[in-house]
């Protein structure tokens, strides 16, 4: 039996987690541990003003617990912004399971996690994220109803995400080129995975001149062959003369190095956390005359699809809601132009405005 060491009043007031929660406005954190299954998880609820907090569960081998806490705080806050700007009646939340997703998964671990999700009585709704499969979520669902993205229900969100990126890209084109037609526009899609391939399909159907890049040669050959897209070598992605750059692979591809080279006038893609340093690179993009569609606003098709499952899944509803990303991006970019403020900042303000209005309505 291990010794219990006390937390003193002195070190409690200086608790870095509680300080960080109040700095970022988080409502609740649930630390979960279960020795039998080896579960170590953290569920973070950032804001439930607009509705229950929805956000995926990530399984990752964090270096230490503080790294996991910082990640879950950052990701859950990001979900509040994404759900708000998308006009969903959802708050922001996220969960992380600390562990190796290749070796530490078990039915017991996910069922125990499901019990913790259930203990929040629907204040947090979970879904898949990095390191988690639909089968894992089936185990979770045996312990709680507060889970979406299950097999046979809303299914793969990628087609809806790709559609949202496509219409959001058209909104950027409307402002940058005066027309939202992408016909004849040179678009480079970086990453032809689940989302990238569907995006290439929409773009080629509209007559865009599409080029593709990927680290997986087989995916690259298949997609470029199927849609007659040009292949761009990995080393040439940021030197190629294009109109639109669509990052659909990794985050942080917009950074000092790439911004000094990028030859495009629009950045619109599905990848999360595209700006390496949000404030610095968000400002720099605007100074270079490039329109940047904020990632969490343009890639919201996935969460739209999940939300549809909460309401009783309808693919038509998901499609229609994803179509609204066109107007969301148009509003963000128009306001950015007229107020001379970078798009990342405008989108944050718009998300916060919606939450403030709801808070005021609740107070009445
Ligand atoms: P995916 O894993 O299916 O596809 C990613 C592709 O990028 C893979 O083919 C991979 O080989 C490729 N890739 C990796 N590194 C690369 C590099 N350096 N250069 C070029 N290609 C590279 O993932 P996905 O589901 O298509 O998601 C793509 C991005 O969109 C991710 O950042 C994801 O977080 C984000 N996103 C996805 C969804 C969704 O519905 N799937 C929703 C919102 C955001």
Boltz pocket constraint, residues with backbone or C-beta under 6 A from the ligand:
constraints:
  - pocket:
      binder: B
      contacts: [[A, 157], [A, 158], [A, 159], [A, 161], [A, 190], [A, 191], [A, 192], [A, 193], [A, 194], [A, 195], [A, 196], [A, 213], [A, 214], [A, 215], [A, 216], [A, 219], [A, 234], [A, 247], [A, 248], [A, 249], [A, 250], [A, 251], [A, 270], [A, 271], [A, 272], [A, 299], [A, 300], [A, 301], [A, 302], [A, 303]]
      max_distance: 6.0
